[in-house]
């Protein structure tokens, strides 16, 4: 594979050697050969979300398409696996269990990633998952602020907390209406009157889309695998873009997630 400028900007680079700041050859071999893990709350549902965005961004024509193709291929070939923690409360335990295994000894920072819902109810609310952020920030007794909700290179592993409440909040309304036929005209009208900020933190239920929680968790993740353009996801996230330090530009949160995953291939 030819190394392009995009590869240099977005893939992780290691220096192999025996000096202090270098990766020992034994650890480098493990980094290359071991499968990576994305730790999520629900392997099936969150897996559909990640697979769906990978497919859309690798089949469209975004600027970093070649990177997303690598991510998509890694997931298809199970070079990257999803691991289930059974809810955000299990994120710390499952992550630490993997860190403590011989499989990821000395290389966990290069092979593990965690993604979880923010569960925020409004734009102004800080996520209730402060313990998880303290864990990744290595600040067990620290005070968490909004700025701490972003991953930094000094953190324990690569991690991402969703900006919106849950993965369901990333589904564009028109795509939701096509796929969830139980939504009544009055419910559609009500949802169409809401601002993007309100839609970011709404909790879908029988009152606003006509189905209860069990069917929501069953049906809505499948929507990410349906046929719609990545442009719709870009539009859905255009009001909360993030700064990409590698290229000094603003990108959507979806791109940010995919570029984080690229670091553990």
N, C-alpha and C positions, 0 to 999 in steps of 0.2 A: 504494500500500500504506500503510495506517495504521501509524504507529510505535507499538508497544505497549511496556509496561514490560519485557517479556521481550526485545524487540528492543534496547532501550537497555542492558539488562544484559549481553547475550551477543553482540551483533554489534559489529563494530569501527566506531569513530567517528573520522572525520578532519576536520580543520579546513583548509579550502582558503584559500591566501593566499600572500603572498611574504615574510612574516616568517620568521625563523629556525626557529621551532617549528611552522610551518605547512607544508602540502603544496602545492607549486607546482601551478598549474592543469594544466600539461602532464603532471605525474606523476599528478595526481588522475584525469585522463582515462584514463591507462594503467591505473590501479588498477581503474577501472570497466569498461573494455573488454577487458582481457587475461584470458585464462583462467588459472585457478589450477592449481597442481601439488601433488599429494601424492606424495612420493618414497618408494617402498616397495622391499622386497627382491625381491619377485616380483609383478609387475603383475597377473597373472591370479589367483593364489591370495589375495594380500592384498587385491586388489580385491573378491573375493567376500566376504571377511570384512567389509570396510567397507560394501559395498552391503547385505549381509545385516543388519547392525546398524542401518543407516539405515532400511531397510524396516520393521523390527520396531518401532523407537522412533517412527517417524512414523505407523504404522498403529494403534498401541496408544493408551493414554490417559495417558502420562506428563505430568508438570507442564509440561515444556518442549516439548511436542509441536509447537507452531508453529515452533520453531527447527529441530527435526529434519526437519520437512516441507521447510523451505528448503534444508537440506543435501541431503536426498534428491532434491529437484527439481534442484539444481545438478549433482549427479552424473549424473542421468538425462539432462539437457540438455547434458552435457559442458562445463559452465561450470567444473567442477572435473575435472581429468584425473589419471590415475595414471601415474607414470613409474617404470620398472623400473631398479634399480641392480644386479641380478644377484647379490644377497647383501649382507649387512651391510657387507662390506669395501668396497663401491662407493658407500656412502651419501655419504661426504665428497666423492669425485670428482664424482659426478653433481650434488650440491647446489652445489658450487663452480662447475661448468660452467654451471649455470643462472643463478647469481648474476652470472657474468661476461658473460652475453649481453645485447645491447641490449634484448631483450624485457623483461627484469626490472631493467634499470638503475634504480637509485634507488627501486625499489618491491618488491624481493624479500622484504623483511620482511613485506609485506602479502599476498603471493601464493604463497609457498612454505611447505610443511610436510613434515616427514619422520616416518615411523612405522617402527619396527623391533623385532624380537624382543629380549628380554633375554637369552635363552639361559642363564639361570641354572639351576643344578641343585638349589638348595635355597633356603629362605627366608633363610638367613644369608649367602648368597654375593652379593657385588657382581658386577654384570654384567661379562663379559669385554670389553665394548665401551667401554673407557675412552677410547680415542682419539676415538670419535665424540662422546662427551659433552664432552671437552675442546674439540673443534672447535665445537660449538654454544654452549658456555659461553665461548668465546674465551679459554681457558686452556691454551694449547699445552704449557706446562711446569708446569702446576699438578698438585696431588694431588687425585684425585677421591674424594669421599666419598658415602655413601648419599643425603645431602641434595641432591647435585648431579644426581640422576637425575630431578629435576622441572624442567620448563620454567619459566623466569622471563622477564618482559617485556624484560629487558636482553639476552637471548640473541640469537644471530645470526638465527634464524628460529623459528617455532613448530615444536616437535618433540615426539615422544612415544616413550618406550621402554616396551614392555609390562611390566607387573608380573609376569605369569606367563611361563613359559618360551617358549612359542610360541603362535600363534593357535589351534592345535589344543587347547590346554589350557583354552580358554574354552568348549568345547562341553560342555553339561550331560550327565552320564552317561546319563540316561534317553534323551536325544536321540541320543547316540552309539550306544546299544544298538539303537535302532530302525533306524538307518541303516546300521550296519556289521554285516551278518548273519554275518560270519565269526567274531565273538566267541563263544567257547564258554561254556557255563554255569560251568565252573570259573574262567574268566577274568573273567566278570561278577562272580562271588562275590568274587574277589580284588580287583577294582577297587572294589567296594562297601564293602570293609573299610578302604580307605585314607581318611586324613583329607583335608580340603580342601587343606591345605598340601602334602601329598604329591601330590595330583592336580594342583596348580598347576605342579609342576616335573618330573613324570614325562615320560619320552620314550616315546611310543607306538611299538610295533614288533610284529613277528610273534609275540613271546612273550606280549604282553598283550592284543592285539586281533586277532591272526590274519592281519594283512597287513603287507607290508614297506614300506620307505620310499617307493618309487616310487608305490605305490597309495595310501599315506597322503597324499602330496602331491597326488594326483589326486582322491581321494574326500572327504577330510575338509573342505577349504575349501567344497565344494558344500553341506555340511550347513548352513552359515550362511544359505543361500538357501532352505532347506526351511521348512516351515510349523510354527513353534513361537513361543510368546509371548515378548515381551521380559522378562516377569517371570522366566523361567528364567535369563536372562542376569544379571538383577539379583541373583537368589539365588546364582548362581555366583560373583559378585564381592562379596557382602555382607560378607565377612570382611576385605576390604582396601579400604575406602572412602577417598575423598580429600576434602580440604576445598576447597570452592568459595568463593573470596574474594569474588566478585561478589555473592553472596547470603548468605554466611556460613552455609553448611550443608554437610553431608556427602552426597556423591553417589557412585554407582558409578563405577568406572574407565571403563566403557563410555560413560556420559554425559559424562565428562571428555573422552574422545576426540572425541565428536561436537561438543561445545562448542568444542573447539580447531579443528575443521574449519570450524565456523561463522565463525571469525575471518578465514578467507581467501576467503569467498564474494565 
